[in-house]
Amino acid sequence: MTINYANQLKHPVFKVVAKYATDNGIPAFIIGGYVRDLIIGRPSKDIDIVVLGDGPAFANEIAKIMRVKNVSIFKTYGTAHFVYKDLDVEFVGARKESYTSESRNPTTLSGSLQDDQNRRDFTINAMALKLNGEQYGDLVDPFNGMNDLENGLLRSPLDPDITFNDDPLRMMRAIRFATQLNFKIDTKCLEAIKRNSDRISIITKERISEELNKMILSATPSRGFKLLHATNLLKNIFPEMLALQGIETIDGKSHKDNFLHTLEVLDNVSVTSENLWLRWSALLHDIAKPPTKKFDKVVGWTFHGHEDLGAKMVPKIFKALKLPLDQKMKYVQKLVRLHLRPIALVKGTVTDSAIRRLLSEAGDDIDDLMLLCNADITSKNEFKVKKYKKNFELVSEKLKLVEEKDRIRNFQPPITGDFIMKTYGLAPCAEIGTIKSLIKEAILEGKINNNFDEAKEEMLILGKSLGLKIAKI
């Protein structure tokens, strides 16, 4: 019995492609991720259309009919792409591929629909829907991908060793799909990924990071990292993360497995925020624990300074993974550096001065920092967790009260360097920076309020102590 999805193919792109393909006798099919997502009811804006013929020429004709002006042609692979409203549409002539051991870029030849389905990464991505005539919407499923979809299984259409050796990025895609869709990876595929894990070295860091980011943005990203670890991919793409794994015991004292702890924090953050870079902050917050780990006979295991060293490691990791070295990186660096500060306030007496300093350093990122720190409260001892979270709520309330009263977030001292220079008739000099720093310190310590009049009075006191004289106007 043929399964048909014609009623779900309502978009104008499909209607136009179907009419042109039928009128001109060119077999055309929707294939891949769009078909998979349509069947499971998952939103998708990427459409892959395979034609038995010249894909770019077909795309140009469809673009003319739909009044799309910009069509990107990739002659090497015989593909074309355009954007129509909210959809990315790619066209390709059905093809078969051959690979060399040094590259994931294939040599392509024209082929049949079956050839094109053979080259797909997984059975659930090899399903196609016909677009011609009376067969419009008919499912073509040579590898029983529908059954795998129903059973939540990722399986390669052909020998998985060939699939992953030809294009090692497919190993990352397997783990990403398993994480996003909460699917299992077929045992043969899993073993093939382990055997071919070193092949990931030929993939560009940009492509690896793209898959990592999609995985990190899933509902439960820890699942992906556990699979990366189990398949030996993690040691090849992110060795700093792998270094967190394991427990060491001396004199009966053990530290927690910081790899599993990090993943728990990452999952906790993922419940509260879809911010990719906040999730990266969770992933990297303890990244410097391995190099800072020491054992003390009295207190046990310590990781002193791991927040500062971790912040220094962030740019190196971002550079190695070809992640953006802009404000996003600086944001992650800041949260890694500050991630212990709210926890420290929970442990001790919460003073207004400590709150002001935290607000001043965190600025507009204070709310994200608090989300990270709250997610970082993990323990098998439920009583301990409840106690910390209750104290953490008190810190959050204190932050709100101090912010409303003192307006410290992102604050600059009310007295500017120009005002100090004019007051004392100074050229740029060290004394100006000294006065500004001491005024800021006085505000943070609560000695004076955060307003111009009190700051000016403090400036005059400081100027006098430094032997400065007010300039005559």
N, C-alpha and C positions, 0 to 999 in steps of 0.2 A: 504493500500500500504506500502510495506516494504522499509524503507530508507537504502541505502547501501553506505558505505564509503571505499570500497575495494581499490579504486584508490588512496586514501590518506594514505593507510597503506603500505608504500614502504620499511620501515626499515627492515634490515635482521632479527632482533629479532622477528618480527611478522611472517615472512616467516618460520623461524625455528620452532617457537612454533606451528604454524598452521600445519606444516607437521607432527611433532612428535605427536601432539594431535589427528590429523585425523588418522594417521597410527595405533595408540594405542587405539583408541576409547575413548579418554578422553575429554569430553567437556571443552573447555577453552575460556575465554573471557577477553578482555581489559575492565576495569571498572574505573569509578571515574574521577578524574581531567584531565587525559590525553584525555579522550573522550570529556569532556566539552571543553577543550582548542582546540582540533582538530576541533570541530564544529564551534567555533567562530574565528578560525584562530589565536589563541594565542600560542606563543612558549611554549613548555613544554618538560622537560627532565626526568620527573618522570613517570614511567609506572607501573601500578598495573594490575597484571594478576591473575584472579580467575580461579581455576580449580575445577571440581567436583571430588575430590579425595584428595590425599596426596600432598599438595603444596610444601613442602621441597623436597620430592622425585622427583617431576616433575622438580623443579628448578635445582636439581643436574644433571638430564639427559640433560636438555637444556644447562647447563654450560659446560658439557663434549663435546657436539656437537660444541659449539661456542668457545671452548678452553679457557674458563674462569676458572682461578685457584682458586680464593677466593670466596667462597659462605658462607654468614653468615646465620646460622640457629637459629630461635627463637622457641624452642619446645613448650613453654607455650602457644603461640598464633598460632602455626602451620604455621608460615610464614618463608620465606627465601628471601635473597636479594643478588644481585651482581651488579657490575658496568661493563657495556660493552661500551667501548669508552666514549662517552659523555652522556650516559644514565644511570639512576638509575632504576633498574628493580626489582620489588618485586612480589613474588609469594605467594598466600595463597589458602588454600582449602576453598571452599564455606562454610560459617558457620553461625550459629545463636548465639546470645549472651544473657547472663543474667547478671544483675548488682546488687550490694549491695549499700546501701545508703552511706557507708563510703568510697567507692573507685570508681574511673573511670575505673579501670582495670576489664574487664569482665571475666566471666566464659564462655568458648566457647564450642560449640558442632558442629559436622559436619552437614551441611544443604544443601539446594538447592540454585540455583542462586537467586530465589525469596527471600529466607531467607537472603542472603547476601545483596541484594538490599534494603530489609526492614531496615537493621541496618545502612544504610548510613545516613549521616547528612542532606543532601539536595537533592531535586529531580534532580537538575542539576548535582549532583555528583553520582547519582544512575544509570545513563545510562550506558549501556554496549554494546560492539561490539563483535559479534561471530567471532571465529577464525577457526572453523572447516569446511572443505570441501567446498561445493558449497555455504554455508551460510557465507563464509568469508566476514567480513565487515558489516553484517546485524546489524541494531540497535535494541536493546532490551530496551524499555522505558516504564515500567509499570506505572510510576507515572506522565507521560506527562511532563517530564523534558525539552523536546525540546520546548514546548510551554512556559514554565517558562523562558527558556534561551532567547527566542525571545522577551519576554515581560520584561526582566531584573528583574526577581523576584526570591527571595530566599524563598523557602518553604520546610518544612520538609516532608519526605515521610509519616510518621505516626504522632501520637499525639505529638506536639512540647514539651509539658510538660514532656513526657516520654523521648523524644530525648535529651533534655537539662539536665534533672535530671540525666539520666544515665551517660552522659559524658558532664560535664559542660564546657569543653574546646570548645565544639561546639558553645557555645554562643559567644566566642571570634572569632571563625572562621566565624560565620555569619557576624559579624561586619567587619572583615578583608576582606571577599569576597565582601561585599557591598561596601567597600571603594575602593578596587582594581578594581572591575568590574563596578563600578558606578551603582549597582543594588539597588532595594528597598527590604526591608525585609517584608515578608508577615505579615499582622497585627496580626494574631494569634501567629506567631513566636515571634514578637516583645513583645507582652504582656506576652508570656511564659518566655522570657528572663528576664523581670522585676520581674516576680514571683519567678524565680529560681536564681536570681543574687547572692544571698548569697552562693549558692552552689559552686561558683568559688573558695571558700577558700580551697577546697580539691585538687585543681590543683597546681602543683609545679610552683614556680616563674619562673623557666627556660622556661617552656612551655608557660606561659603567656607572657614573654618577647619576645619569638620567634614570637608570633603572633603580639605583639606590634611593633616589628621591621619591620615586613613585611608591616604592616599598615602604619608606618611612612615613608616607602620607596615608598608608592603609589604616584600617581600624585597629589592627593588632600587629604592629611592626615587629615585635619581638620574635614572632614566628619565623619571619624572613631571616633574621640574624642567626637564629638557631639552626636554620637550614644551611645558611652560608657557612657556618662553623662545621656542621656535620659533613658537608661535602668538600671541605678543604678549600673552598673559594675565599673564605675570609682572610686566611693567611696570605693570599696572593694580592688581595685588593685593599685590605685595611688591617695591617699587622698590629697597629697600636691598639685596636679594639680587641684583638685576640689575646694580647698581653694581659688583659684584665681577668682572663679566665683562670680559675683554680683557687684552691684554699690551701694555706700553709699553716701548720701547727707546730708550735714550740712550747715546751713545758706545759702542755695541756691547754695552751691558749691559741685560738684560731681566729682568723679574720674571715669576713664574709666573702663569698664569690662575687667579686666586683663586676664580672661580666653579666651574671644573672641579675644582680642588683641594678645595673645600668639599664638592662632591658625592662625591668619592672618599672623603673622611673619613666622610661620612654613610653611605655603603655599607659601609665598614669597620666602623663601629660597629654597623650593622644585622646584621652577621654574628655579633656577640658578644652583643647585647642587644636585647630587645624593649621596653625602657623608652622610652616616647614622649618623655619630657622629656630623657633622655640624647641621644636623636636630635635633638631641638631644639637642645641644646647644641652638637652637632656642626655643625648647620646655621648657628648663629650665632657660632661660636667666632672667626671672622675677619671678622665683619660690619663692623668699624670700620677695616679696612685701607684702603678708598678715602679716607676723610677724613684718615688719618694718613700717607698715602704721600708720601715725599720722596726726592729723588735727591741722593746725595752722590758727588762725583767720585772719592773714594778707595774707599769701601765699596760704592757702587752704591745700589740701592733699599733704603729702610728703612721700617718701619711702627711706629716707637717709640710705645709706650703704647696700641697698638690693643686690648690685652686690657682695660685699664681703661676706655677709651672704649666698647668693645664692651659691657662690663657695664652702663654707664650707658644704652646704647641699648636694652638688653633690655626694660625696663619700657615704653618708648615703643612698641616693636614689638608687644609683647603687648597693650597697650591698643588700638593701631590695629587689630589682628586679632581683638579681643575674646577673647583667650586669658585663662585665669585669672590674676588678679593676686595670687596667694596664695603658699604655700610652693613650689608648682611653679615659679612665675616666679623666686623667690629662689634655688631650686636651680640653674636654668639660669644665672642671673646669676653665682652663685658659680663654677660650672664655667668659664664664659667668662672670668672674671677670673683664675682660677688655671691656665688651660690651658697656659701657657708654663712654669710652675714645674718640673714634672718633667722637661721637655725641657732646661731650663737645668741641672738636676742631671746629666743625661746628658752634657752638653758639658763640665762642669767636674769638680772634685774633690768627691766626695759626702761632706760632713761630717755628723756626727750632729746638729749644731746646725741645719743647713739642713733635715734630715729632720724634726726635732722641730717646726720652724716650719710646715712643710707639713702635717704631721699635725694640728697644732693648728688651722690655718685650714680645712682640708678636712673635719675631723671624720669623721662616718659616711659622707660622700660620697667619701672617698679612693679607694675601689675603682673607683667610676664615673669619677672623674677620671683614674685610671690607664688605664682602658679608652679614654677619649677621647684621651688623649695618645699612647697606643700607636697608635691609629687615625690620628693626625695625622702619623705618620712616613711620608711619601710622597715618592717620588723616582723618576725614570726610571733612576737609577744604582743597580742592585741591590746593589753592594758597599756603598754608602753606607747603604742601608736596613738591610742585614744588620748592619752595624757599630753603627748606632743602636739597633736592636732588642736586640742583645746587651748593650749598655751599659744599655739600659732594664731588662732583666732583673736586672742588678746593683742598680739603684735599687730595684726591687720587693723584692728580697731584703733590702736595707738597711732598707726601710720595715718589713718584718716583724720584723727583729731589734730595731730601735729601739723599735717599738711594744710588743713583748714585754718589753723591759727597762724602759722608762720610762713606759709607760701614758699616752701623751700625747694620744691621740685624744679629742677633746671634753673635754679636761681643764680643770678650774678649779684655781687655786692652792690648796694644802691649807689655807692660812690665810684665813679669811673676814674680811670687813669688821667684823662683829660682834666677832670675837675681838680684832682690833686695837683697837677702841674700848674694850672691857673692859680690855684689858691696860694701856692708857695713860689710861683715864678720859676719852676724847674724845667729843665730840658729832660728828655728821657733818661732815667737813671734807676739804679737798684732800689732806692728808697721808695719809689712809687709802687713797685711790686711788693715790697715788704709791708707797706701800709695796707694795700688791698688784701693781702693774705691774712693780716692780723684782724682786719675788719670782718672778713669772712669767718675766721676762727671764732671771733667774739659772738657772731650771730649763731653759728652752729652750737657753741657752748651755752647759749642762752643768756650770755652776759648782757647783750642788747637785743632789741627787737629788729626784725627785718624791715626797716623803713629808713628814709633818707635823713630825717632829722637826727635820729639816734646814731646813725652811721657817721654823719658829719661831725657830731660831737666827739665820737670816738676817734675820728681822723685827726681832729685838732689836738687831742690828748697825745696821740701817737706822734704827731708831727713835732710837738713840743719835746717829747722824750728823745727824739732823734736830732734835736737842735735845729729844726727848721723854723724859718720865720715867714709869717704871712706876707705875701707880696703887696706892695702899695699899688692901688689901681689908679 
